[in-house]
């Protein structure tokens, strides 16, 4: 390590000071080698009197302070900085020089305290050990504990929204501290409506309580509601969270004033990250799911049909995201990331004579991207999550006949598309006279020979009559459907399951010869029909008609639209941290925010936006809200927001002294 490297280190770390010199020492204490770099710094620029802001002063007493900073390589680092006492000739006052790299009254640098704050969920002993081992900083447990206890004590001022008390004190004291006008943001307006209708602040408080109040001194509602507000504003970076929340109503419900951006208020990203990092992914999952359950209850969402599906969240493979998985596609290309699974309750509601499907999330989970859908569904949906008579609408990736039988035994139904080549589809096709190819024989020529013999014999007998009807989902596509009833299958241990199969047939654009079936053994069909392709959707609800089965299943496509919105308009895939708990919080809160937006559309205030996305709604609201500006007025204890008309009335009837004070408070 040469002198040039150390001078560069000084310039990078301490830009407010001038480099003078440095020394390197090495001591053996308790048979352990302890190496230290000591920098000596000088003033950079002119010292200004903090009282009268002049340069007319002289040094009364020369002093210096030793500041302990984080280490460099294997060396501890100290810096000696000037801490002179000055006498100002202009205002006749003594003042001391500020030390910019250390908090007032401390001997440790801001960088040391940042490490303490970032690790504040650990015990004081663990933090002190980490600082000593990795950063070469000798600090006692008590010093660590003292800083943690003091974190955030004076960061915010608590104000109560109370119009009557504010005006009483305002007129008696002729004083207000702040007057500012603002236009309510569309996101604030939406959250205000949700607070009035569903009490979202209390919901967040009940289900996402802080585990470690010692490390996180703010109310948990501040973090959750700020995060939801940030989601609606498309703000992802954690440092933006507190400044996303500007609704006076929500601030009052939470109990913290964040409208005052004075220098005493400090909302660093680490403050919010400490709140998030206290949880594991599993704990966040449980907490968000309990919140969603109560939200559905408060929103009077009584769904009987539920859609479950997953979407991949792909991340950069070069970045070390925690717990990311890896999958390969058919082209042997790899993707890294996570798999989000959501269960949406779907309820059809009528508004002004038109039916509209309301989708509200009922449950969420996050897994590495390589976990299969079949394995996810078994642990994701518990029988306790549903009621007797409910129906799960699933994609074919979740097909597991044993799992369907387990749900059916609890009187919970499923609607699932049959896989190509599955027994359910082939049995259904066989029952309506479609020729089935035995694909259990691997030899292609032998398979072809056996099928041709079977095909010739089948055409000597009369085929069953099948009643085909137009597919109500796609009536213009010449698709037809029919119903096959009472297909029965064994699921082991003597248990049986019955299903109904809606078969859909599609007219081919050209006829397929038998020989073509065996030319390519990769993309093979399991049946032969010269004129049609077939697909099937089965259900364990033995009361649904073929038309009802296909209509219900079509609703599954609505979850694809939700995933598209989450990624394109709600920034679901923009991850600003590699920690699994942060990733989980970001993803779950984004799903929750979209669910709240859907609930907003069920209220009287949101009824006119039934079919609109968040971007469209914010665009429509913005001009209207700008015309209805409000004025925020506060003193040291209370605040209130007034319409412009009400504020002008308040100003008109104030005495001259109070009017002048209001003018000064608005500057």
C-alpha positions as CSV (number, residue, x, y, z in Angstrom):
1,X,0.0,0.0,0.0
2,X,1.8,3.2,-1.2
3,X,1.3,6.9,-0.3
4,X,-0.5,7.7,-3.5
5,X,-3.2,5.1,-2.7
6,X,-3.7,6.5,0.7
7,X,-3.9,10.1,-0.5
8,X,-6.6,9.0,-3.1
9,X,-8.4,7.2,-0.3
10,X,-8.4,10.4,1.8
11,X,-9.8,12.5,-1.1
12,X,-12.6,10.0,-1.8
13,X,-13.7,9.6,1.9
14,X,-13.1,13.1,3.2
15,X,-13.8,15.7,0.4
16,X,-14.6,18.4,2.9
17,X,-11.0,18.4,4.3
18,X,-7.5,19.0,3.0
19,X,-5.0,16.2,3.2
20,X,-2.0,17.1,5.3
21,X,-0.3,13.8,6.2
22,X,-0.8,10.2,7.4
23,X,1.0,7.7,9.5
24,X,0.8,3.9,9.7
25,X,1.3,2.0,13.0
26,X,1.4,-1.6,14.0
27,X,1.0,-3.0,17.5
28,X,0.8,-6.4,19.0
29,X,-2.0,-6.6,21.6
30,X,-2.8,-9.9,23.3
31,X,-0.7,-11.6,20.6
32,X,-2.9,-10.1,17.9
33,X,-1.4,-7.7,15.3
34,X,-3.4,-4.5,15.1
35,X,-2.6,-2.1,12.2
36,X,-3.9,1.4,11.9
37,X,-3.8,4.3,9.4
38,X,-4.1,7.8,11.0
39,X,-4.9,10.7,8.7
40,X,-4.3,14.3,9.7
41,X,-6.7,16.7,8.0
42,X,-6.9,20.5,7.6
43,X,-9.7,22.9,6.9
44,X,-10.9,23.3,3.4
45,X,-12.4,26.7,2.5
46,X,-13.4,29.5,4.9
47,X,-15.1,29.0,8.2
48,X,-18.4,31.0,8.5
49,X,-20.0,32.1,11.7
50,X,-23.2,30.0,12.0
51,X,-24.9,32.9,14.0
52,X,-24.4,36.0,11.9
53,X,-23.1,34.3,8.7
54,X,-19.9,36.5,8.5
55,X,-16.2,35.8,8.1
56,X,-15.1,38.3,10.8
57,X,-13.7,36.0,13.4
58,X,-10.4,34.6,14.7
59,X,-9.3,31.3,16.3
60,X,-9.6,31.5,20.1
61,X,-8.6,28.0,20.9
62,X,-7.0,25.4,18.6
63,X,-8.3,21.9,19.1
64,X,-8.6,18.7,17.1
65,X,-10.9,15.6,17.2
66,X,-10.0,12.0,16.5
67,X,-12.8,10.3,14.5
68,X,-12.9,6.5,14.2
69,X,-13.9,5.5,10.6
70,X,-14.5,2.1,8.9
71,X,-11.3,0.3,8.1
72,X,-9.4,-0.1,4.9
73,X,-8.3,-3.6,4.0
74,X,-6.6,-5.0,7.2
75,X,-6.1,-1.5,8.7
76,X,-8.2,0.4,11.2
77,X,-8.7,4.0,10.1
78,X,-8.6,7.2,12.3
79,X,-8.7,10.8,11.1
80,X,-7.6,13.8,13.1
81,X,-9.7,16.8,12.1
82,X,-9.6,20.5,13.3
83,X,-12.2,21.4,16.0
84,X,-11.2,24.9,16.7
85,X,-13.1,27.4,18.9
86,X,-13.7,30.7,17.2
87,X,-14.7,34.2,18.4
88,X,-16.8,36.2,16.0
89,X,-16.0,40.0,16.0
90,X,-19.4,40.8,14.5
91,X,-21.9,39.1,16.8
92,X,-19.4,38.8,19.8
93,X,-20.2,35.1,20.1
94,X,-18.0,32.0,20.4
95,X,-18.6,29.1,18.1
96,X,-17.0,25.8,17.3
97,X,-16.2,24.4,14.0
98,X,-18.5,21.8,12.5
99,X,-17.2,18.3,11.8
100,X,-19.0,17.1,8.7
101,X,-18.0,13.4,8.9
102,X,-19.2,12.6,12.4
103,X,-22.5,13.2,14.3
104,X,-22.4,15.8,17.0
105,X,-21.0,14.5,20.3
106,X,-19.7,11.2,18.8
107,X,-16.3,9.8,18.0
108,X,-17.5,7.4,15.3
109,X,-18.1,8.5,11.7
110,X,-21.5,8.5,9.9
111,X,-20.3,5.4,8.0
112,X,-19.9,3.4,11.2
113,X,-23.5,4.4,12.3
114,X,-24.8,3.5,8.8
115,X,-23.5,-0.1,9.3
116,X,-25.1,-0.2,12.7
117,X,-28.5,0.9,11.3
118,X,-28.3,-1.5,8.4
119,X,-27.7,-4.4,10.8
120,X,-30.0,-3.2,13.6
121,X,-32.1,-6.4,13.6
122,X,-29.0,-8.2,14.9
123,X,-28.1,-8.1,18.6
124,X,-25.8,-5.4,19.9
125,X,-23.1,-8.1,20.5
126,X,-23.4,-9.4,16.9
127,X,-23.2,-5.8,15.4
128,X,-20.1,-5.0,17.6
129,X,-18.5,-8.3,16.5
130,X,-19.2,-7.6,12.8
131,X,-17.8,-4.0,13.0
132,X,-14.6,-5.4,14.7
133,X,-14.1,-8.3,12.4
134,X,-15.0,-6.9,9.0
135,X,-14.5,-3.1,9.4
136,X,-11.7,-3.0,12.1
137,X,-13.8,-0.7,14.3
138,X,-13.5,-1.2,18.1
139,X,-16.9,-0.4,19.6
140,X,-18.6,-1.6,22.8
141,X,-22.0,-3.3,23.0
142,X,-23.3,-0.3,25.0
143,X,-22.3,2.2,22.3
144,X,-24.1,0.1,19.7
145,X,-27.1,-0.2,21.9
146,X,-27.2,3.5,22.7
147,X,-27.3,4.4,19.0
148,X,-30.0,1.9,18.2
149,X,-32.2,3.2,21.1
150,X,-31.8,6.7,19.7
151,X,-32.6,5.9,16.1
152,X,-35.5,7.9,14.8
153,X,-36.5,9.5,18.1
154,X,-36.7,13.0,16.7
155,X,-37.2,12.2,13.0
156,X,-40.8,13.2,12.7
157,X,-43.3,15.4,14.5
158,X,-46.7,14.0,15.3
159,X,-49.5,16.3,14.4
160,X,-53.2,15.7,14.9
161,X,-55.8,16.7,12.3
162,X,-58.2,18.8,14.3
163,X,-59.8,21.8,12.6
164,X,-61.5,23.2,15.7
165,X,-58.4,23.1,17.9
166,X,-56.2,24.5,15.1
167,X,-58.4,27.5,14.6
168,X,-58.8,28.2,18.4
169,X,-55.0,28.2,18.9
170,X,-54.5,30.1,15.6
171,X,-56.7,33.0,16.7
172,X,-55.5,33.1,20.3
173,X,-51.7,32.9,19.4
174,X,-51.9,34.7,16.0
175,X,-49.5,32.0,14.8
176,X,-49.4,29.2,12.2
177,X,-46.1,27.3,11.2
178,X,-47.1,26.2,7.7
179,X,-49.4,27.3,5.0
180,X,-49.1,25.5,1.6
181,X,-51.5,24.8,-1.2
182,X,-51.5,21.4,-3.0
183,X,-53.5,19.5,-5.6
184,X,-54.5,16.1,-4.4
185,X,-52.7,13.3,-6.3
186,X,-55.1,10.7,-8.0
187,X,-53.3,8.0,-6.0
188,X,-54.0,9.9,-2.7
189,X,-57.6,10.3,-3.7
190,X,-58.0,6.6,-4.4
191,X,-56.3,5.7,-1.1
192,X,-58.5,8.2,0.8
193,X,-61.6,6.6,-0.6
194,X,-60.3,3.1,0.4
195,X,-59.6,4.4,3.9
196,X,-63.2,5.7,4.2
197,X,-64.7,2.5,2.8
198,X,-62.5,-0.3,4.2
199,X,-60.1,1.2,6.8
200,X,-56.9,0.2,5.0
201,X,-54.6,1.8,7.6
202,X,-56.1,-0.4,10.4
203,X,-55.8,-3.4,8.1
204,X,-52.1,-2.8,7.5
205,X,-51.6,-2.2,11.3
206,X,-53.3,-5.5,12.2
207,X,-51.6,-7.8,9.8
208,X,-48.1,-6.4,9.2
209,X,-47.0,-5.6,12.8
210,X,-43.3,-4.9,13.4
211,X,-41.5,-7.8,15.0
212,X,-38.7,-5.7,16.4
213,X,-39.9,-2.3,17.8
214,X,-36.4,-1.7,19.0
215,X,-35.1,-1.6,15.4
216,X,-38.1,0.0,13.8
217,X,-39.6,2.9,15.8
218,X,-42.1,4.2,13.3
219,X,-45.7,2.7,13.1
220,X,-45.8,-0.2,10.7
221,X,-48.7,1.5,8.9
222,X,-46.4,4.2,7.7
223,X,-44.3,1.7,5.7
224,X,-47.2,-0.3,4.3
225,X,-49.4,2.6,3.3
226,X,-46.4,4.5,1.9
227,X,-45.4,1.4,-0.2
228,X,-49.0,1.1,-1.5
229,X,-49.0,4.8,-2.4
230,X,-45.6,4.4,-4.2
231,X,-47.0,1.4,-6.1
232,X,-49.9,3.5,-7.4
233,X,-47.5,6.3,-8.4
234,X,-45.2,3.8,-10.1
235,X,-42.4,4.7,-7.7
236,X,-40.2,1.7,-7.0
237,X,-37.0,3.0,-5.3
238,X,-37.3,2.6,-1.5
239,X,-36.1,6.1,-0.8
240,X,-39.2,7.5,-2.5
241,X,-41.6,5.7,-0.2
242,X,-42.1,8.4,2.5
243,X,-42.5,11.1,-0.1
244,X,-45.2,9.2,-2.0
245,X,-47.6,9.6,0.9
246,X,-49.1,13.1,0.9
247,X,-52.7,12.4,1.8
248,X,-53.7,14.4,4.9
249,X,-56.4,11.9,5.8
250,X,-54.0,8.9,5.7
251,X,-51.2,10.8,7.5
252,X,-53.7,11.6,10.3
253,X,-54.8,8.0,10.5
254,X,-51.2,6.9,10.7
255,X,-50.4,9.7,13.2
256,X,-47.2,11.0,11.5
257,X,-46.7,14.2,9.7
258,X,-44.6,13.7,6.5
259,X,-45.8,16.8,4.8
260,X,-43.2,18.8,6.7
261,X,-39.9,18.4,4.7
262,X,-37.8,20.2,7.4
263,X,-34.2,19.3,8.0
264,X,-35.1,17.5,11.2
265,X,-37.0,14.8,9.3
266,X,-34.9,12.0,8.0
267,X,-36.5,9.1,6.1
268,X,-33.5,7.2,4.7
269,X,-34.0,4.1,2.5
270,X,-32.4,2.1,5.3
271,X,-35.3,3.0,7.7
272,X,-37.8,1.3,5.4
273,X,-35.5,-1.6,4.6
274,X,-35.1,-2.3,8.3
275,X,-38.8,-2.7,8.5
276,X,-38.9,-5.1,5.5
277,X,-35.8,-7.1,6.4
278,X,-37.2,-8.1,9.8
279,X,-39.5,-10.6,8.0
280,X,-38.7,-13.8,6.2
281,X,-40.4,-14.5,2.9
282,X,-42.6,-17.1,4.6
283,X,-43.7,-14.6,7.3
284,X,-44.6,-11.9,4.7
285,X,-46.6,-14.5,2.8
286,X,-48.6,-15.4,5.9
287,X,-49.2,-11.7,6.8
288,X,-50.2,-10.6,3.4
289,X,-52.5,-13.5,3.0
290,X,-54.3,-12.8,6.3
291,X,-54.6,-9.2,5.2
292,X,-56.1,-10.2,1.8
293,X,-58.6,-12.5,3.6
294,X,-59.9,-9.7,5.8
295,X,-59.9,-7.3,2.8
296,X,-62.1,-9.6,0.8
297,X,-64.4,-9.8,3.9
298,X,-64.6,-6.0,4.3
299,X,-65.1,-5.6,0.5
300,X,-68.1,-8.0,0.7
301,X,-66.4,-10.1,-1.9
302,X,-68.1,-13.5,-1.7
303,X,-66.5,-15.4,-4.6
304,X,-67.5,-19.0,-5.3
305,X,-65.1,-19.3,-8.2
306,X,-61.4,-18.9,-7.8
307,X,-58.7,-18.7,-10.5
308,X,-55.1,-19.9,-9.7
309,X,-52.2,-19.2,-12.0
310,X,-48.5,-18.4,-11.9
311,X,-46.3,-15.9,-13.8
312,X,-42.5,-15.9,-14.1
313,X,-40.5,-12.9,-12.8
314,X,-37.2,-13.1,-14.8
315,X,-34.1,-11.4,-13.3
316,X,-30.6,-10.7,-14.6
317,X,-28.6,-13.9,-14.1
318,X,-25.4,-11.9,-13.3
319,X,-26.9,-10.3,-10.2
320,X,-26.9,-12.5,-7.0
321,X,-30.6,-12.3,-6.2
322,X,-31.4,-14.5,-3.2
323,X,-33.2,-17.8,-3.7
324,X,-33.6,-17.3,-7.5
325,X,-34.2,-20.4,-9.5
326,X,-33.2,-21.5,-13.0
327,X,-35.2,-23.1,-15.8
328,X,-34.5,-24.2,-19.4
329,X,-37.0,-23.8,-22.2
330,X,-37.5,-26.1,-25.2
331,X,-34.6,-24.3,-27.0
332,X,-32.3,-25.0,-24.1
333,X,-32.3,-21.3,-23.2
334,X,-32.0,-20.5,-19.4
335,X,-34.0,-18.1,-17.4
336,X,-33.4,-17.0,-13.8
337,X,-35.9,-15.6,-11.3
338,X,-39.0,-16.4,-9.4
339,X,-42.5,-17.6,-9.8
340,X,-45.5,-15.6,-8.4
341,X,-48.7,-17.6,-7.8
342,X,-51.9,-15.8,-7.1
343,X,-55.4,-17.0,-6.3
344,X,-58.0,-14.5,-7.5
345,X,-61.6,-14.7,-6.4
346,X,-63.9,-13.9,-9.3
347,X,-67.4,-12.4,-8.7
348,X,-69.8,-11.1,-11.3
349,X,-71.4,-7.8,-10.4
350,X,-74.0,-5.7,-12.3
351,X,-73.5,-2.0,-12.7
352,X,-76.0,0.1,-14.7
353,X,-77.4,-3.0,-16.4
354,X,-73.9,-4.3,-17.4
355,X,-72.2,-7.3,-15.9
356,X,-68.6,-7.0,-14.9
357,X,-66.3,-9.6,-13.3
358,X,-64.5,-8.3,-10.2
359,X,-61.1,-10.0,-9.5
360,X,-59.7,-9.5,-6.0
361,X,-56.5,-11.4,-4.9
362,X,-57.3,-13.9,-2.1
363,X,-53.9,-15.5,-1.7
364,X,-50.3,-15.1,-2.9
365,X,-47.0,-17.0,-2.8
366,X,-43.5,-16.7,-4.2
367,X,-41.2,-19.5,-5.2
368,X,-38.0,-20.0,-7.2
369,X,-38.8,-20.1,-10.9
370,X,-37.9,-23.8,-11.2
371,X,-40.7,-25.1,-8.9
372,X,-43.3,-26.9,-11.0
373,X,-47.0,-25.8,-11.0
374,X,-48.1,-29.2,-9.8
375,X,-45.9,-29.0,-6.7
376,X,-47.0,-25.4,-6.0
377,X,-50.7,-26.1,-6.1
378,X,-50.5,-28.8,-3.5
379,X,-49.1,-26.5,-0.9
380,X,-50.6,-23.3,-2.1
381,X,-54.3,-24.0,-1.9
382,X,-55.5,-25.6,1.3
383,X,-59.0,-26.9,1.8
384,X,-59.4,-24.5,4.7
385,X,-59.0,-21.6,2.2
386,X,-62.2,-22.5,0.4
387,X,-65.8,-23.4,1.3
388,X,-68.0,-26.3,0.3
389,X,-69.3,-25.8,-3.3
390,X,-66.4,-23.5,-4.3
391,X,-64.7,-24.1,-7.7
392,X,-61.0,-23.7,-8.6
393,X,-60.3,-22.8,-12.2
394,X,-56.8,-24.0,-13.1
395,X,-54.5,-24.2,-16.1
396,X,-53.4,-27.6,-17.4
397,X,-50.0,-27.2,-15.7
398,X,-51.7,-27.8,-12.4
399,X,-53.3,-31.1,-13.5
400,X,-53.1,-33.8,-10.8
401,X,-56.0,-36.2,-10.6
402,X,-55.2,-37.2,-7.1
403,X,-55.3,-33.6,-5.9
404,X,-58.6,-33.0,-7.8
405,X,-60.0,-36.1,-6.0
406,X,-58.8,-34.7,-2.6
407,X,-60.6,-31.4,-3.3
408,X,-63.7,-33.3,-4.6
409,X,-63.9,-35.3,-1.4
410,X,-64.2,-31.9,0.5
411,X,-66.9,-30.9,-2.0
412,X,-64.6,-28.4,-3.7
413,X,-64.8,-28.6,-7.5
414,X,-62.1,-28.0,-10.2
415,X,-62.3,-26.9,-13.9
416,X,-59.1,-27.9,-15.8
417,X,-58.2,-28.3,-19.4
418,X,-57.3,-31.9,-20.2
419,X,-53.7,-32.5,-21.3
420,X,-53.0,-33.8,-24.8
421,X,-52.7,-37.5,-24.6
422,X,-54.3,-37.7,-21.1
423,X,-56.6,-40.6,-20.3
424,X,-59.5,-38.2,-19.6
425,X,-59.3,-36.6,-23.1
426,X,-58.7,-39.9,-25.0
427,X,-61.5,-41.7,-23.1
428,X,-63.8,-38.9,-23.9
429,X,-62.9,-38.9,-27.6
430,X,-63.2,-42.6,-27.8
431,X,-66.7,-42.5,-26.3
432,X,-67.8,-40.2,-29.1
433,X,-66.3,-42.4,-31.8
434,X,-62.9,-40.7,-32.5
435,X,-60.2,-43.1,-33.4
436,X,-57.5,-43.3,-30.7
437,X,-53.8,-44.1,-31.5
438,X,-52.0,-46.3,-29.0
439,X,-48.8,-44.3,-28.3
440,X,-47.6,-46.7,-25.6
441,X,-45.7,-48.6,-28.3
442,X,-42.4,-46.8,-29.0
443,X,-41.9,-48.4,-32.5
444,X,-43.4,-46.0,-35.0
445,X,-44.0,-48.5,-37.8
446,X,-45.6,-51.0,-35.4
447,X,-47.8,-48.2,-33.9
448,X,-48.9,-47.3,-37.4
449,X,-49.7,-50.9,-38.4
450,X,-51.8,-51.5,-35.3
451,X,-53.7,-48.3,-35.7
452,X,-54.5,-48.9,-39.4
453,X,-56.0,-52.3,-38.4
454,X,-58.0,-50.8,-35.6
455,X,-59.0,-47.9,-37.9
456,X,-60.4,-50.3,-40.6
457,X,-62.3,-52.3,-38.1
458,X,-63.8,-49.2,-36.4
459,X,-65.2,-48.0,-39.7
460,X,-67.1,-51.3,-40.2
461,X,-69.2,-50.5,-37.1
462,X,-71.7,-47.7,-36.6
463,X,-70.3,-44.7,-34.7
464,X,-72.3,-43.2,-31.8
465,X,-74.5,-40.1,-32.6
466,X,-73.1,-37.0,-31.0
467,X,-75.1,-33.8,-30.5
468,X,-72.7,-30.9,-31.3
469,X,-73.6,-27.3,-30.4
470,X,-71.9,-24.0,-31.2
471,X,-69.2,-23.0,-28.7
472,X,-70.8,-20.0,-26.9
473,X,-67.3,-18.6,-26.1
474,X,-66.2,-18.3,-29.7
475,X,-69.4,-18.5,-31.8
476,X,-67.8,-17.0,-34.9
477,X,-64.9,-19.5,-35.1
478,X,-67.0,-22.5,-36.2
479,X,-66.1,-24.2,-33.0
480,X,-68.5,-26.8,-31.6
481,X,-68.9,-28.5,-28.2
482,X,-70.4,-31.6,-26.7
483,X,-70.5,-33.2,-23.2
484,X,-69.2,-36.5,-22.1
485,X,-70.6,-37.5,-18.6
486,X,-69.5,-39.9,-15.9
487,X,-65.9,-40.6,-16.8
488,X,-64.6,-42.5,-13.7
489,X,-61.0,-43.0,-12.6
490,X,-59.2,-44.7,-9.7
491,X,-56.9,-42.5,-7.6
492,X,-55.6,-45.4,-5.5
493,X,-56.6,-47.0,-2.2
494,X,-60.0,-47.9,-3.6
495,X,-61.0,-44.2,-4.1
496,X,-62.7,-43.2,-7.4
497,X,-63.3,-39.8,-9.0
498,X,-66.0,-38.8,-11.5
499,X,-65.6,-36.0,-14.0
500,X,-67.5,-34.4,-16.8
501,X,-65.7,-33.5,-20.0
502,X,-66.6,-30.7,-22.4
503,X,-65.1,-31.6,-25.7
504,X,-64.4,-28.8,-28.2
505,X,-63.8,-29.5,-31.9
506,X,-62.1,-27.1,-34.4
507,X,-62.5,-27.4,-38.1
508,X,-59.2,-28.2,-39.9
509,X,-58.1,-25.8,-42.7
510,X,-57.0,-28.9,-44.7
511,X,-57.6,-32.7,-44.4
512,X,-54.9,-34.8,-42.7
513,X,-54.0,-38.1,-44.2
514,X,-53.1,-41.0,-41.9
515,X,-49.6,-41.2,-43.3
516,X,-48.9,-37.6,-42.1
517,X,-49.6,-38.7,-38.5
518,X,-46.5,-40.9,-38.4
519,X,-44.0,-38.7,-40.4
520,X,-42.8,-36.8,-37.3
521,X,-42.7,-38.6,-34.1
522,X,-42.2,-35.5,-32.0
523,X,-45.4,-33.4,-32.4
524,X,-47.7,-36.4,-32.6
525,X,-51.5,-36.6,-32.1
526,X,-53.1,-39.3,-29.9
527,X,-56.2,-39.6,-32.1
528,X,-57.1,-39.4,-35.8
529,X,-59.8,-37.4,-37.4
530,X,-59.6,-36.3,-41.0
531,X,-61.5,-33.0,-40.5
532,X,-61.2,-31.9,-36.9
533,X,-58.8,-31.1,-34.0
534,X,-60.1,-31.7,-30.4
535,X,-59.5,-30.3,-27.0
536,X,-61.2,-30.9,-23.7
537,X,-62.0,-29.2,-20.4
538,X,-63.1,-31.3,-17.4
539,X,-64.8,-30.6,-14.1
540,X,-65.7,-32.5,-11.0
541,X,-68.9,-30.5,-10.8
542,X,-71.4,-33.0,-12.2
543,X,-74.1,-30.3,-12.6
544,X,-72.4,-28.1,-15.1
545,X,-73.3,-28.3,-18.8
546,X,-70.7,-28.2,-21.6
547,X,-71.6,-24.5,-22.2
548,X,-71.2,-23.6,-18.6
549,X,-67.8,-25.4,-18.4
550,X,-66.3,-23.5,-21.3
551,X,-67.8,-20.1,-20.2
552,X,-66.4,-20.6,-16.7
553,X,-63.0,-21.6,-18.0
554,X,-62.8,-18.6,-20.3
555,X,-62.7,-16.4,-17.1
556,X,-59.3,-17.8,-16.4
557,X,-57.9,-15.5,-19.1
558,X,-58.7,-12.5,-16.9
559,X,-55.8,-13.5,-14.6
560,X,-53.4,-13.3,-17.6
561,X,-54.7,-9.7,-18.0
562,X,-53.9,-9.0,-14.3
563,X,-50.4,-10.4,-14.7
564,X,-49.9,-8.2,-17.8
565,X,-51.1,-5.1,-15.9
566,X,-48.8,-5.9,-12.9
567,X,-45.7,-6.1,-15.2
568,X,-46.5,-3.3,-17.6
569,X,-48.2,-0.7,-15.4
570,X,-47.3,-1.6,-11.8
571,X,-43.6,-2.3,-12.3
572,X,-43.7,-5.8,-10.8
573,X,-40.4,-6.9,-12.2
574,X,-38.3,-3.9,-11.2
575,X,-36.4,-5.1,-8.2
576,X,-34.1,-2.7,-6.3
577,X,-32.7,-5.2,-3.8
578,X,-31.3,-8.7,-4.0
579,X,-32.7,-9.7,-0.6
580,X,-35.5,-12.3,-0.7
581,X,-37.6,-10.5,1.9
582,X,-37.5,-7.2,0.0
583,X,-38.4,-9.0,-3.3
584,X,-41.3,-10.7,-1.5
585,X,-42.5,-7.4,0.0
586,X,-42.3,-5.6,-3.3
587,X,-44.2,-8.3,-5.2
588,X,-46.9,-8.9,-2.6
589,X,-47.5,-5.2,-2.0
590,X,-47.8,-4.7,-5.8
591,X,-50.4,-7.4,-6.0
592,X,-52.2,-5.9,-3.0
593,X,-52.2,-2.4,-4.5
594,X,-53.8,-3.6,-7.8
595,X,-56.4,-5.5,-5.7
596,X,-57.2,-2.3,-3.7
597,X,-57.5,-0.4,-7.0
598,X,-60.1,-3.0,-8.2
599,X,-62.0,-2.6,-4.9
600,X,-61.9,1.2,-5.4
601,X,-63.8,0.6,-8.6
602,X,-66.6,-1.0,-6.6
603,X,-67.2,2.2,-4.5
604,X,-69.4,5.0,-5.5
605,X,-66.4,7.2,-6.2
606,X,-64.8,4.7,-8.5
607,X,-68.0,3.3,-10.2
608,X,-67.3,5.3,-13.4
609,X,-63.9,3.6,-13.9
610,X,-65.0,-0.1,-14.1
611,X,-63.2,-1.0,-17.2
612,X,-60.1,1.3,-16.9
613,X,-56.6,0.6,-15.9
614,X,-54.7,2.6,-13.3
615,X,-52.9,4.8,-15.9
616,X,-56.2,5.7,-17.6
617,X,-57.9,6.5,-14.3
618,X,-55.0,8.7,-13.1
619,X,-55.1,10.6,-16.4
620,X,-58.9,11.2,-16.1
621,X,-58.7,12.3,-12.5
622,X,-55.7,14.6,-12.7
623,X,-57.3,17.6,-14.4
624,X,-60.4,17.4,-12.2
625,X,-58.3,17.2,-9.0
626,X,-56.2,20.2,-10.1
627,X,-59.3,22.3,-10.2
628,X,-60.0,21.4,-6.6
629,X,-56.8,22.6,-4.9
630,X,-56.6,22.4,-1.1
631,X,-54.6,24.5,1.4
632,X,-52.7,22.8,4.2
633,X,-52.5,24.8,7.4
634,X,-50.6,23.7,10.5
635,X,-49.2,25.0,13.8
636,X,-47.0,23.1,16.2
637,X,-49.8,20.6,17.3
638,X,-52.6,20.5,14.8
639,X,-53.2,20.7,11.1
640,X,-56.2,20.7,8.7
641,X,-56.7,20.9,4.9
642,X,-59.1,23.5,3.5
643,X,-60.7,24.0,0.2
644,X,-59.5,27.2,-1.4
645,X,-62.9,28.8,-0.8
646,X,-62.8,27.9,2.9
647,X,-59.2,29.1,3.3
648,X,-60.0,32.5,1.8
649,X,-62.9,32.8,4.3
650,X,-60.5,31.9,7.1
651,X,-58.0,34.4,5.9
652,X,-60.6,37.1,5.5
653,X,-61.8,36.9,9.1
654,X,-58.3,36.7,10.6
655,X,-56.8,39.8,12.2
656,X,-54.0,41.7,10.5
657,X,-51.2,40.0,12.6
658,X,-52.4,36.5,11.9
659,X,-52.8,37.4,8.2
660,X,-49.2,38.5,8.1
661,X,-48.1,35.4,9.8
662,X,-50.0,33.2,7.3
663,X,-48.3,35.0,4.5
664,X,-44.9,34.4,6.1
665,X,-45.7,30.8,6.8
666,X,-46.5,30.2,3.1
667,X,-43.1,31.5,1.9
